Amino acid sequence: MRKVTYLIASAIAVVSIAAPAQQKHATSSKFMSYMGLVMAGYQGWFNCEGDGADRGWTHYSKGGIFESGSCTIDLWPEMDEYEVKYKTPFTYADGSPAYVFSSYDESTVDLHFR
């Protein structure tokens, strides 16, 4: 019984200390609510070998391996509008190399937001 009482008392202490720190909004803000606003996020998690991020083929590969049978690509990106392209180990049916983009590249992010 003492153990249970101690655990309950500890939980109450933690909650009472943490509760004041969890404010819904800042005390002053340009936007005091989300009413009438649109929220959007950008998931820039695609990386390529040689893009400068030193993360390899992140989000393109499974287990760090980017080859047939170890990919996580649902749809191959259309690359015509990209300024910077990264050559992959894959080729198209005509033998030409397949390229992808890196979210680490600033021009990629600019294109996505445009």
C-alpha positions in Angstrom: 0.0 0.0 0.0 2.9 2.4 0.8 4.3 1.8 -2.7 1.0 2.7 -4.4 0.6 5.8 -2.2 4.2 6.9 -3.1 3.6 6.3 -6.8 0.3 8.3 -6.8 1.9 11.1 -4.8 4.9 11.2 -7.3 2.6 11.3 -10.3 0.6 14.2 -8.8 3.8 16.1 -8.1 5.0 15.6 -11.6 1.7 16.7 -13.2 1.4 19.7 -10.9 4.9 20.9 -11.8 4.6 20.3 -15.6 1.0 21.6 -16.0 1.8 25.4 -15.7 4.5 25.0 -18.4 2.1 23.6 -21.0 0.4 26.7 -22.3 -1.7 26.4 -25.4 -0.5 29.6 -26.9 2.1 32.2 -26.2 1.0 35.1 -24.0 1.4 37.4 -26.9 1.3 36.5 -30.6 0.3 37.8 -34.0 -2.0 34.8 -34.2 -3.7 33.9 -30.9 -5.7 31.1 -32.5 -5.7 28.9 -35.5 -9.2 30.1 -36.6 -9.2 31.1 -40.2 -5.6 30.0 -40.8 -4.3 27.2 -43.0 -1.5 25.1 -41.7 0.9 23.3 -44.0 4.1 21.3 -43.6 6.9 20.2 -45.9 8.4 16.8 -45.6 11.8 17.3 -47.1 13.3 14.0 -46.2 14.7 12.7 -49.6 18.5 12.6 -49.7 20.9 11.3 -52.3 24.4 10.1 -52.4 26.6 13.2 -53.1 24.0 15.9 -52.1 26.1 17.2 -49.3 23.9 16.0 -46.4 26.0 12.8 -46.0 22.8 10.7 -45.4 23.0 8.5 -48.5 19.9 7.5 -50.3 17.6 8.4 -47.3 13.9 7.7 -47.9 14.7 6.2 -51.4 16.3 3.1 -50.0 15.4 0.3 -47.7 18.1 -0.5 -45.1 20.5 1.9 -46.8 20.6 -0.1 -50.0 19.3 1.6 -53.2 19.0 -1.2 -55.7 16.3 -3.4 -57.2 14.3 -5.0 -54.4 15.5 -2.5 -51.8 13.6 0.7 -52.7 10.8 2.6 -51.1 9.8 4.7 -54.1 6.1 4.6 -54.8 6.2 6.8 -57.9 9.3 7.8 -59.8 9.5 11.6 -59.8 9.1 13.5 -63.1 12.5 15.3 -63.2 12.1 17.8 -66.1 11.8 20.9 -63.9 14.6 20.2 -61.5 17.8 22.2 -61.7 19.9 19.7 -59.8 19.4 15.9 -60.4 21.1 12.9 -58.9 22.0 9.9 -61.0 20.7 6.6 -59.6 21.9 3.1 -60.2 18.7 2.6 -62.3 18.1 3.0 -66.0 15.0 3.4 -68.1 13.9 0.8 -70.6 15.8 2.7 -73.3 19.0 2.5 -71.3 19.1 6.1 -70.2 20.0 6.8 -66.6 17.2 7.5 -64.0 17.6 10.6 -61.9 15.9 11.7 -58.6 15.9 14.9 -56.5 17.3 15.7 -53.1 15.3 17.7 -50.6 18.7 18.9 -49.2 19.2 21.0 -52.4 17.7 24.5 -52.1 16.6 24.6 -55.7 14.5 21.5 -55.1 12.7 23.1 -52.2 12.1 26.3 -54.2 10.6 24.2 -57.0 8.3 22.3 -54.6 7.0 25.6 -53.1 6.6 27.2 -56.5 
